[in-house]
Amino acid sequence: MAYFKILITAILDLGIHCALGSAAAVDLDLERATTATNTTRDWWQVAQFYQIYPRSYKDSDGDGIGDLQGIISKLDYLKEIGVTATWLSPIYSSPMADFGYDISDFFDIQPEYGTMADFDELIAEAKKRNIKIILDFVPNHSSDENVWFQKSVKREKGYEDYYMWHDGYLNATTGKREPPSNWLQAFRGSAWEWNDERQQYYLHQFALLVGSRCGWIPHGRSAVVL
């Protein structure tokens, strides 16, 4: 758990945004490690990054799905080719409506990928090889199965505005309630979905079952920056 807290904070501080895709190496010019005044840059400015999409990277148990043990088995290879930092696409618990970007629990591992013990082992083994592990952190949205979303639906105290909710508007001609705007989500269609229990629309910029969190709300931020 401590590793998650440290890595999540690091991601926010770095301000790096990851695009979903296959594993790719980013070769940074080490000669630019120092400025004209010979000021040493931070490690992430000179690291040799390698992005890993865990699901398709290395399967260790024959179930056809890549996993953390598979990544561990390739650490020597990564070190051999000069990698000093790996970027893992989401490994958090998820119903996989959006291949892991719909997170149901920010503090647990997707069972297909392994356990928290496997994650601890990955961190320890990577550290032995001087390889840093960075997690693809997704603070913008979560799965509708996330307990935060479920509490927000019920308007539980402290969670009322964890997500973007809106009453929408009544169409004067048809008398029907309509979304608050004509915004479209990334996968086409309206970015607003009606929730019968709460009797409001919620914003989802991606899959239908992925609610967009209000990252600017202090209470929401405190839940993921520890």
TAUR-V517927 format. One record per backbone hydrogen bond with DSSP energy under -1.0 kcal/mol. NH is the residue of the N-H (numbers start at 1). CO is the residue of the C=O. If there is no record, write none. Layout:
# TAUR-V517927
NH/CO  NH/CO
This chain:
# TAUR-V517927
5/1  6/2  7/3  8/4  9/5  10/6  11/7  12/8  13/9  14/10  15/11  26/49  32/29  33/30  35/39  38/35  41/33  45/42  46/43  47/43  49/26  50/85  51/24  52/87  56/53  66/55  67/58  68/113  71/67  72/68  73/69  74/71  75/72  78/74  79/75  80/76  81/77  82/79  83/78  84/48  85/48  86/132  87/50  88/134  89/52  93/105  93/108  101/98  104/93  105/93  108/105  110/91  113/110  119/115  120/116  121/117  122/118  123/119  124/120  125/121  126/122  127/123  128/124  130/127  131/126  132/84  134/86  136/88  137/135  142/211  143/103  144/209  146/143  150/146  151/147  152/148  153/149  154/150  155/152  156/151  159/156  162/159  164/212  166/201  169/178  171/176  175/171  178/169  185/189  186/205  188/185  191/183  193/202  195/200  199/195  200/195  201/166  202/193  203/164  204/191  210/207  211/142  212/203  213/140  214/162  215/213  217/214  221/217  222/218  224/221  225/221
